[in-house]
Amino acid sequence: MPPDTIGYKRILKRPFGRLILEKDISKHKILSMLEGAKKIITVGDATTERLISFGIKPDIAVIDGLERRSRRERSINYHAKEMLCTNHAGTISKEAVRVLQLALETPPPVIVKVKGEEDMLALPMFTLAPKESAVLYGQPLEGIVVVKITQEKQNQAKDLMNKISGDAK
């Protein structure tokens, strides 16, 4: 593992927010859960594509061009300012965290294209996103998780990242 990364396997295996099962995902359901959100942030190609198909444009989309570790056949039709970073599978790189912070400071829409894997990048987004934002990510073979950002969620994510950081030493 590169020295500037935090490594951990499947940290988000259990949903960090509310899981919408695949069979229950609809435009109406998603919109009702996003009501009042300061920012809408998606992490993952399939989640981003699903929202865009509903006409919901994320303020920030974090993608890697892969779905379940296989190259996606179609690209996401999302016109936004592009930012790039590298993040190895199962890690959270310092570079990726810096780019996510910059994306949050940039007028939307922004797309962060990750060389490597974006799966773990939902975790720093929970700590960085403004309160009352919504971060959505895919729960493989189950559905979409919607995380409403509160102080409590930020604290949980920070504690988890500190624990991971301690384990990586």
N, CA, C and O of each residue as an XYZ file, in Angstrom:
676
protein
N       0.840     -1.182      0.000
C       0.000      0.000      0.000
C       0.882      1.241      0.000
O       1.840      1.314      0.770
N       0.569      2.237     -0.867
C       1.370      3.466     -0.884
C       1.341      4.143      0.485
O       0.356      4.015      1.213
N       2.413      4.865      0.849
C       2.515      5.441      2.175
C       1.504      6.545      2.480
O       1.240      6.809      3.652
N       0.931      7.195      1.472
C       0.005      8.292      1.755
C      -1.459      7.853      1.651
O      -2.326      8.661      1.317
N      -1.731      6.600      1.932
C      -3.106      6.117      1.855
C      -3.542      5.474      3.155
O      -2.731      5.045      3.976
N      -4.858      5.425      3.309
C      -5.460      4.731      4.437
C      -6.104      3.494      3.838
O      -6.932      3.624      2.936
N      -5.762      2.317      4.294
C      -6.305      1.108      3.707
C      -7.285      0.417      4.634
O      -7.090      0.374      5.848
N      -8.335     -0.119      4.050
C      -9.316     -0.872      4.830
C     -10.235     -1.572      3.856
O     -10.640     -0.988      2.851
N     -10.567     -2.810      4.141
C     -11.431     -3.582      3.256
C     -12.888     -3.414      3.651
O     -13.261     -3.589      4.811
N     -13.686     -3.076      2.682
C     -15.148     -3.078      2.841
C     -15.681     -2.344      4.057
O     -16.535     -2.861      4.776
N     -15.180     -1.144      4.287
C     -15.596     -0.377      5.455
C     -17.068      0.022      5.376
O     -17.729      0.197      6.400
N     -17.567      0.162      4.168
C     -18.961      0.581      4.005
C     -19.866     -0.599      3.662
O     -20.887     -0.433      2.995
N     -19.490     -1.781      4.117
C     -20.290     -2.971      3.821
C     -21.703     -2.827      4.381
O     -22.679     -3.211      3.736
N     -21.802     -2.272      5.584
C     -23.118     -1.982      6.155
C     -23.486     -0.558      5.756
O     -22.635      0.331      5.809
N     -24.736     -0.321      5.358
C     -25.122      1.035      4.943
C     -24.854      2.064      6.040
O     -25.135      1.832      7.216
N     -24.307      3.201      5.627
C     -23.983      4.289      6.543
C     -25.182      5.218      6.728
O     -25.200      6.071      7.615
N     -26.183      5.029      5.866
C     -27.398      5.840      5.913
C     -28.596      4.963      5.632
O     -28.636      3.799      6.031
N     -29.571      5.526      4.943
C     -30.796      4.790      4.635
C     -30.650      4.061      3.297
O     -30.368      4.679      2.271
N     -30.841      2.764      3.321
C     -30.757      1.937      2.116
C     -32.105      1.922      1.418
O     -33.125      1.587      2.020
N     -32.098      2.289      0.141
C     -33.292      2.131     -0.694
C     -33.037      0.876     -1.519
O     -32.129      0.846     -2.349
N     -33.834     -0.150     -1.290
C     -33.655     -1.394     -2.025
C     -33.882     -1.165     -3.511
O     -34.697     -0.333     -3.908
N     -33.150     -1.914     -4.326
C     -33.227     -1.790     -5.776
C     -34.680     -1.771     -6.271
O     -35.039     -0.958     -7.123
N     -35.506     -2.666     -5.735
C     -36.891     -2.772     -6.196
C     -37.729     -1.543     -5.825
O     -38.789     -1.317     -6.408
N     -37.254     -0.746     -4.853
C     -38.005      0.419     -4.393
C     -37.476      1.746     -4.938
O     -38.051      2.799     -4.663
N     -36.384      1.704     -5.711
C     -35.793      2.944     -6.219
C     -36.701      3.537     -7.291
O     -37.051      2.876     -8.269
N     -37.073      4.800     -7.086
C     -37.873      5.535     -8.065
C     -37.476      7.004     -7.985
O     -36.881      7.444     -7.001
N     -37.804      7.746     -9.013
C     -37.518      9.179     -9.019
C     -38.202      9.838     -7.821
O     -37.593     10.648     -7.122
N     -39.462      9.492     -7.587
C     -40.221     10.082     -6.481
C     -39.547      9.801     -5.135
O     -39.414     10.703     -4.309
N     -39.127      8.566     -4.916
C     -38.497      8.167     -3.649
C     -37.189      8.935     -3.440
O     -36.933      9.459     -2.356
N     -36.373      8.992     -4.486
C     -35.094      9.705     -4.387
C     -35.346     11.190     -4.119
O     -34.740     11.770     -3.218
N     -36.240     11.805     -4.900
C     -36.521     13.238     -4.704
C     -37.015     13.525     -3.295
O     -36.632     14.533     -2.700
N     -37.857     12.656     -2.753
C     -38.377     12.887     -1.403
C     -37.247     12.839     -0.372
O     -37.286     13.554      0.629
N     -36.250     12.003     -0.616
C     -35.130     11.893      0.321
C     -34.114     13.028      0.154
O     -33.317     13.288      1.056
N     -34.145     13.698     -0.997
C     -33.204     14.787     -1.256
C     -33.786     16.158     -0.938
O     -33.095     17.170     -1.052
N     -35.042     16.193     -0.544
C     -35.718     17.461     -0.272
C     -34.932     18.279      0.758
O     -34.616     17.799      1.846
N     -34.630     19.513      0.390
C     -33.917     20.419      1.286
C     -32.415     20.225      1.346
O     -31.745     20.912      2.117
N     -31.865     19.316      0.561
C     -30.419     19.063      0.593
C     -29.654     20.272      0.057
O     -29.979     20.802     -1.006
N     -28.631     20.704      0.808
C     -27.779     21.823      0.369
C     -26.964     21.440     -0.854
O     -26.819     22.228     -1.788
N     -26.432     20.221     -0.841
C     -25.669     19.685     -1.971
C     -26.074     18.238     -2.157
O     -26.376     17.527     -1.199
N     -26.073     17.820     -3.412
C     -26.326     16.419     -3.749
C     -25.015     15.870     -4.305
O     -24.480     16.369     -5.295
N     -24.518     14.834     -3.645
C     -23.224     14.257     -4.003
C     -23.422     12.770     -4.261
O     -24.002     12.060     -3.440
N     -22.937     12.307     -5.404
C     -23.006     10.876     -5.702
C     -21.597     10.308     -5.742
O     -20.657     10.950     -6.209
N     -21.478      9.086     -5.240
C     -20.212      8.367     -5.297
C     -20.516      7.039     -5.980
O     -21.237      6.199     -5.441
N     -19.952      6.863     -7.178
C     -20.173      5.639     -7.935
C     -20.841      5.913     -9.266
O     -21.709      6.778     -9.382
N     -20.423      5.165    -10.258
C     -20.936      5.349    -11.613
C     -22.415      5.003    -11.721
O     -23.192      5.786    -12.268
N     -22.815      3.844    -11.209
C     -24.211      3.407    -11.346
C     -25.156      4.345    -10.597
O     -26.235      4.663    -11.096
N     -24.760      4.790     -9.404
C     -25.592      5.713     -8.626
C     -25.730      7.037     -9.352
O     -26.828      7.586     -9.445
N     -24.622      7.554     -9.866
C     -24.642      8.819    -10.606
C     -25.529      8.688    -11.835
O     -26.363      9.551    -12.106
N     -25.343      7.607    -12.569
C     -26.135      7.392    -13.784
C     -27.629      7.274    -13.453
O     -28.467      7.796    -14.188
N     -27.959      6.601    -12.365
C     -29.366      6.441    -11.968
C     -29.996      7.801    -11.689
O     -31.098      8.081    -12.162
N     -29.307      8.652    -10.923
C     -29.863      9.969    -10.627
C     -30.036     10.799    -11.887
O     -31.066     11.445    -12.079
N     -29.023     10.778    -12.742
C     -29.113     11.542    -13.982
C     -30.272     11.037    -14.840
O     -30.946     11.836    -15.490
N     -30.514      9.726    -14.853
C     -31.638      9.185    -15.632
C     -32.978      9.687    -15.100
O     -33.961      9.727    -15.840
N     -33.024     10.070    -13.821
C     -34.231     10.631    -13.218
C     -34.297     12.152    -13.405
O     -35.244     12.794    -12.952
N     -33.289     12.723    -14.073
C     -33.254     14.173    -14.261
C     -32.715     14.910    -13.045
O     -32.906     16.120    -12.919
N     -32.047     14.200    -12.156
C     -31.460     14.800    -10.961
C     -29.961     14.946    -11.205
O     -29.250     13.950    -11.332
N     -29.485     16.182    -11.270
C     -28.076     16.441    -11.545
C     -27.325     16.646    -10.232
O     -27.585     17.613     -9.516
N     -26.407     15.756     -9.912
C     -25.627     15.933     -8.679
C     -24.769     17.192     -8.755
O     -24.304     17.578     -9.827
N     -24.568     17.821     -7.610
C     -23.631     18.942     -7.540
C     -22.212     18.420     -7.732
O     -21.385     19.053     -8.388
N     -21.946     17.250     -7.144
C     -20.639     16.598     -7.285
C     -20.884     15.120     -7.555
O     -21.663     14.471     -6.855
N     -20.214     14.596     -8.572
C     -20.265     13.165     -8.875
C     -18.842     12.635     -8.829
O     -17.934     13.206     -9.434
N     -18.657     11.539     -8.105
C     -17.340     10.912     -7.985
C     -17.444      9.554     -8.669
O     -18.184      8.681     -8.216
N     -16.699      9.377     -9.764
C     -16.810      8.153    -10.566
C     -15.427      7.627    -10.933
O     -14.433      8.350    -10.870
N     -15.385      6.352    -11.318
C     -14.107      5.775    -11.763
C     -14.213      5.056    -13.112
O     -13.230      4.486    -13.584
N     -15.399      5.078    -13.736
C     -15.561      4.408    -15.024
C     -15.706      2.903    -14.903
O     -15.685      2.190    -15.906
N     -15.853      2.415    -13.671
C     -15.984      0.983    -13.426
C     -17.285      0.710    -12.680
O     -17.821      1.571    -11.982
N     -17.769     -0.503    -12.846
C     -18.915     -0.948    -12.069
C     -18.617     -2.368    -11.627
O     -18.456     -3.267    -12.453
N     -18.544     -2.564    -10.305
C     -18.170     -3.854     -9.723
C     -16.855     -4.352    -10.325
O     -16.703     -5.520    -10.681
N     -15.918     -3.416    -10.420
C     -14.539     -3.640    -10.869
C     -14.388     -3.970    -12.355
O     -13.302     -4.349    -12.794
N     -15.460     -3.831    -13.130
C     -15.373     -4.044    -14.575
C     -15.607     -2.715    -15.281
O     -16.421     -1.902    -14.841
N     -14.883     -2.502    -16.385
C     -15.024     -1.284    -17.164
C     -16.468     -1.150    -17.641
O     -17.046     -2.096    -18.176
N     -17.038      0.028    -17.441
C     -18.414      0.286    -17.890
C     -18.428      0.436    -19.404
O     -17.517      1.023    -19.989
N     -19.468     -0.100    -20.032
C     -19.573     -0.024    -21.491
C     -20.069      1.337    -21.953
O     -19.753      1.780    -23.057
N     -20.843      1.994    -21.109
C     -21.344      3.311    -21.503
C     -20.816      4.354    -20.533
O     -20.601      4.079    -19.352
N     -20.613      5.548    -21.052
C     -20.131      6.617    -20.190
C     -21.320      7.431    -19.674
O     -22.413      7.392    -20.238
N     -21.083      8.145    -18.619
C     -22.133      8.949    -17.998
C     -22.241     10.268    -18.739
O     -21.240     10.948    -18.964
N     -23.450     10.623    -19.114
C     -23.706     11.871    -19.818
C     -23.936     12.968    -18.780
O     -25.067     13.241    -18.376
N     -22.843     13.580    -18.367
C     -22.886     14.558    -17.284
C     -21.861     15.634    -17.600
O     -20.657     15.406    -17.481
N     -22.333     16.790    -17.996
C     -21.425     17.870    -18.378
C     -21.140     18.730    -17.161
O     -22.022     19.406    -16.632
N     -19.887     18.689    -16.729
C     -19.499     19.387    -15.512
C     -18.008     19.682    -15.564
O     -17.283     19.149    -16.404
N     -17.564     20.537    -14.657
C     -16.135     20.786    -14.524
C     -15.494     19.488    -14.046
O     -15.954     18.885    -13.077
N     -14.442     19.064    -14.721
C     -13.783     17.801    -14.372
C     -12.561     18.028    -13.499
O     -11.768     18.944    -13.719
N     -12.437     17.168    -12.505
C     -11.250     17.121    -11.659
C     -10.782     15.673    -11.653
O     -11.589     14.750    -11.761
N      -9.488     15.483    -11.529
C      -8.918     14.138    -11.565
C      -8.121     13.853    -10.304
O      -7.514     14.748     -9.715
N      -8.134     12.586     -9.902
C      -7.289     12.151     -8.791
C      -7.009     10.660     -8.938
O      -7.638      9.968     -9.738
N      -6.066     10.190     -8.161
C      -5.734      8.774     -8.122
C      -6.085      8.247     -6.738
O      -5.801      8.882     -5.723
N      -6.704      7.078     -6.718
C      -7.058      6.445     -5.449
C      -7.054      4.942     -5.672
O      -7.868      4.420     -6.434
N      -6.145      4.249     -5.011
C      -6.030      2.803     -5.181
C      -7.199      2.079     -4.518
O      -7.791      2.586     -3.565
N      -7.525      0.907     -5.019
C      -8.624      0.096     -4.486
C      -8.471     -0.123     -2.989
O      -7.382     -0.424     -2.501
N      -9.578      0.033     -2.266
C      -9.589     -0.225     -0.838
C      -8.877      0.802      0.009
O      -8.579      0.540      1.175
N      -8.594      1.975     -0.555
C      -7.860      3.012      0.172
C      -8.559      4.359      0.048
O      -9.503      4.527     -0.723
N      -8.061      5.313      0.834
C      -8.451      6.716      0.715
C      -7.146      7.487      0.628
O      -6.447      7.641      1.629
N      -6.811      7.974     -0.560
C      -5.538      8.687     -0.715
C      -5.682     10.138     -0.269
O      -6.758     10.729     -0.356
N      -4.577     10.693      0.208
C      -4.569     12.107      0.594
C      -4.871     12.976     -0.617
O      -5.551     13.995     -0.494
N      -4.373     12.584     -1.781
C      -4.643     13.327     -3.014
C      -6.146     13.371     -3.285
O      -6.689     14.430     -3.603
N      -6.816     12.231     -3.162
C      -8.259     12.178     -3.410
C      -9.012     13.076     -2.435
O      -9.945     13.777     -2.829
N      -8.614     13.059     -1.166
C      -9.273     13.912     -0.173
C      -9.095     15.386     -0.535
O     -10.040     16.167     -0.421
N      -7.899     15.772     -0.970
C      -7.658     17.174     -1.381
C      -8.556     17.547     -2.563
O      -9.125     18.638     -2.592
N      -8.681     16.650     -3.528
C      -9.511     16.933     -4.713
C     -10.992     17.004     -4.322
O     -11.721     17.850     -4.839
N     -11.443     16.131     -3.422
C     -12.834     16.191     -2.967
C     -13.110     17.527     -2.273
O     -14.165     18.126     -2.483
N     -12.183     17.988     -1.460
C     -12.340     19.284     -0.783
C     -12.422     20.406     -1.808
O     -13.256     21.303     -1.688
N     -11.558     20.355     -2.810
C     -11.575     21.360     -3.872
C     -12.901     21.309     -4.637
O     -13.463     22.349     -4.982
N     -13.392     20.112     -4.898
C     -14.675     19.959     -5.598
C     -15.808     20.608     -4.809
O     -16.701     21.225     -5.390
N     -15.772     20.468     -3.493
C     -16.804     21.078     -2.650
C     -16.728     22.598     -2.653
O     -17.733     23.272     -2.425
N     -15.539     23.144     -2.911
C     -15.337     24.599     -2.937
C     -15.580     25.198     -4.316
O     -15.595     26.420     -4.461
N     -15.770     24.356     -5.334
C     -15.949     24.783     -6.723
C     -17.434     24.881     -7.039
O     -18.213     24.018     -6.635
N     -17.838     25.943     -7.770
C     -19.252     26.031     -8.143
C     -19.687     24.786     -8.934
O     -18.980     24.348     -9.842
N     -20.845     24.223     -8.588
C     -21.311     23.003     -9.260
C     -21.805     23.291    -10.678
O     -22.091     24.435    -11.030
N     -21.897     22.244    -11.472
C     -21.614     20.839    -11.195
C     -20.136     20.496    -11.398
O     -19.438     21.092    -12.219
N     -19.692     19.513    -10.618
C     -18.309     19.036    -10.677
C     -18.335     17.517    -10.779
O     -19.128     16.851    -10.114
N     -17.463     16.983    -11.616
C     -17.298     15.536    -11.693
C     -15.851     15.216    -11.340
O     -14.922     15.757    -11.940
N     -15.669     14.337    -10.365
C     -14.334     13.904     -9.962
C     -14.118     12.529    -10.580
O     -14.784     11.556    -10.223
N     -13.174     12.470    -11.513
C     -12.845     11.198    -12.159
C     -11.645     10.595    -11.435
O     -10.578     11.201    -11.333
N     -11.857      9.403    -10.946
C     -10.850      8.732    -10.137
C     -10.134      7.681    -10.976
O     -10.758      6.803    -11.571
N      -8.818      7.793    -11.008
C      -8.010      6.730    -11.606
C      -7.757      5.746    -10.478
O      -7.061      6.058     -9.511
N      -8.314      4.579    -10.605
C      -8.251      3.588     -9.535
C      -9.667      3.230     -9.142
O     -10.437      2.733     -9.964
N     -10.018      3.480     -7.882
C     -11.337      3.091     -7.387
C     -11.897      4.169     -6.467
O     -11.180      4.737     -5.643
N     -13.199      4.443     -6.624
C     -13.831      5.495     -5.838
C     -14.631      4.977     -4.650
O     -15.121      5.780     -3.856
N     -14.777      3.672     -4.502
C     -15.661      3.103     -3.484
C     -15.502      3.711     -2.088
O     -16.495      4.080     -1.460
N     -14.289      3.814     -1.607
C     -14.043      4.285     -0.242
C     -14.184      5.796     -0.088
O     -14.175      6.303      1.034
N     -14.315      6.522     -1.199
C     -14.323      7.984     -1.123
C     -15.630      8.560     -0.591
O     -15.714      9.762     -0.342
N     -16.647      7.723     -0.413
C     -17.861      8.206      0.250
C     -17.527      8.604      1.684
O     -18.075      9.578      2.200
N     -16.643      7.867      2.324
C     -16.320      8.115      3.732
C     -15.777      9.530      3.972
O     -16.300     10.227      4.842
N     -14.752      9.983      3.238
C     -14.320     11.363      3.476
C     -15.386     12.378      3.067
O     -15.442     13.472      3.628
N     -16.230     12.029      2.099
C     -17.309     12.955      1.718
C     -18.264     13.180      2.880
O     -18.792     14.280      3.043
N     -18.494     12.141      3.696
C     -19.366     12.303      4.854
C     -18.788     13.338      5.819
O     -19.539     14.065      6.469
N     -17.471     13.408      5.915
C     -16.839     14.351      6.851
C     -16.704     15.742      6.248
O     -16.717     16.734      6.977
N     -16.573     15.827      4.925
C     -16.297     17.104      4.260
C     -17.546     17.856      3.806
O     -17.553     19.087      3.798
N     -18.587     17.141      3.432
C     -19.785     17.772      2.867
C     -20.468     18.657      3.901
O     -20.470     18.342      5.091
N     -21.048     19.761      3.447
C     -21.763     20.629      4.385
C     -22.944     19.902      5.026
O     -23.579     19.050      4.405
N     -23.222     20.253      6.268
C     -24.398     19.691      6.929
C     -25.624     19.964      6.074
O     -25.689     20.975      5.373
N     -26.579     19.075      6.132
C     -27.818     19.124      5.353
C     -27.610     18.769      3.883
O     -28.517     18.950      3.071
N     -26.417     18.262      3.530
C     -26.196     17.740      2.183
C     -26.627     16.279      2.180
O     -26.903     15.699      3.230
N     -26.681     15.697      0.995
C     -26.988     14.276      0.853
C     -25.892     13.638      0.018
O     -25.551     14.121     -1.061
N     -25.343     12.539      0.537
C     -24.351     11.759     -0.195
C     -25.007     10.423     -0.518
O     -25.512      9.740      0.373
N     -24.997     10.057     -1.791
C     -25.599      8.801     -2.229
C     -24.523      7.909     -2.812
O     -23.661      8.365     -3.563
N     -24.578      6.643     -2.464
C     -23.637      5.670     -3.019
C     -24.349      4.340     -3.175
O     -25.378      4.097     -2.545
N     -23.796      3.480     -4.019
C     -24.401      2.187     -4.267
C     -24.014      1.149     -3.238
O     -22.863      1.074     -2.808
N     -24.986      0.353     -2.853
C     -24.748     -0.815     -2.007
C     -24.837     -2.004     -2.957
O     -25.938     -2.376     -3.361
N     -23.702     -2.614     -3.328
C     -23.691     -3.640     -4.377
C     -24.767     -4.717     -4.195
O     -24.914     -5.313     -3.128
N     -25.498     -4.936     -5.268
C     -26.546     -5.948     -5.366
C     -27.719     -5.707     -4.415
O     -28.570     -6.580     -4.246
N     -27.768     -4.520     -3.792
C     -28.865     -4.220     -2.874
C     -29.642     -2.974     -3.253
O     -30.872     -3.003     -3.284
N     -28.946     -1.872     -3.544
C     -29.644     -0.638     -3.857
C     -28.754      0.574     -3.701
O     -27.547      0.514     -3.935
N     -29.375      1.690     -3.297
C     -28.670      2.960     -3.119
C     -28.817      3.385     -1.663
O     -29.896      3.289     -1.077
N     -27.709      3.856     -1.093
C     -27.720      4.369      0.268
C     -27.729      5.894      0.201
O     -26.936      6.499     -0.521
N     -28.634      6.507      0.962
C     -28.724      7.959      1.052
C     -28.292      8.353      2.465
O     -28.885      7.923      3.454
N     -27.253      9.176      2.535
C     -26.736      9.638      3.818
C     -27.000     11.134      3.927
O     -26.435     11.928      3.174
N     -27.855     11.510      4.862
C     -28.086     12.929      5.153
C     -26.982     13.355      6.105
O     -26.788     12.745      7.157
N     -26.261     14.402      5.734
C     -25.110     14.824      6.517
C     -25.561     15.655      7.718
O     -26.166     16.720      7.588
N     -25.238     15.118      8.884
C     -25.496     15.775     10.165
C     -24.185     15.789     10.935
O     -23.209     15.160     10.528
N     -24.167     16.505     12.043
C     -22.973     16.492     12.889
C     -22.682     15.076     13.361
O     -21.524     14.661     13.417
N     -23.726     14.338     13.700
C     -23.562     12.960     14.167
C     -22.917     12.085     13.082
O     -22.001     11.317     13.374
N     -23.390     12.198     11.833
C     -22.807     11.409     10.737
C     -21.355     11.815     10.505
O     -20.499     10.961     10.276
N     -21.077     13.126     10.565
C     -19.696     13.573     10.384
C     -18.795     12.999     11.478
O     -17.678     12.560     11.204
N     -19.288     13.004     12.712
C     -18.500     12.456     13.823
C     -18.266     10.959     13.648
O     -17.158     10.474     13.877
N     -19.307     10.220     13.243
C     -19.162      8.779     13.010
C     -18.111      8.514     11.942
O     -17.258      7.640     12.096
N     -18.183      9.291     10.840
C     -17.230      9.104      9.740
C     -15.815      9.453     10.180
O     -14.867      8.749      9.832
N     -15.660     10.543     10.948
C     -14.325     10.926     11.442
C     -13.766      9.839     12.353
O     -12.597      9.471     12.241
N     -14.606      9.322     13.260
C     -14.158      8.245     14.159
C     -13.703      7.031     13.358
O     -12.672      6.430     13.656
N     -14.479      6.679     12.342
C     -14.148      5.539     11.505
C     -12.835      5.776     10.756
O     -11.988      4.886     10.678
N     -12.674      6.977     10.209
C     -11.436      7.283      9.487
C     -10.240      7.283     10.435
O      -9.157      6.838     10.055
N     -10.418      7.778     11.669
C      -9.330      7.748     12.652
C      -8.967      6.314     13.007
O      -7.791      5.981     13.148
N      -9.981      5.468     13.151
C      -9.744      4.062     13.465
C      -8.981      3.394     12.312
O      -8.030      2.646     12.539
N      -9.405      3.669     11.090
C      -8.737      3.113      9.906
C      -7.299      3.585      9.855
O      -6.383      2.801      9.608
N      -7.108      4.878     10.090
C      -5.774      5.474     10.059
C      -4.882      4.810     11.099
O      -3.711      4.537     10.837
N      -5.439      4.551     12.283
C      -4.683      3.878     13.335
C      -4.324      2.463     12.947
O      -3.224      1.996     13.242
N      -5.257      1.763     12.274
C      -5.004      0.398     11.832
C      -3.949      0.335     10.736
O      -3.256     -0.672     10.590
N      -3.827      1.431      9.954
C      -2.905      1.434      8.830
C      -1.458      1.637      9.289
O      -0.525      1.403      8.520
N      -1.268      2.070     10.538
C       0.087      2.358     11.027
C       0.823      1.107     11.442
O       1.973      1.181     11.875
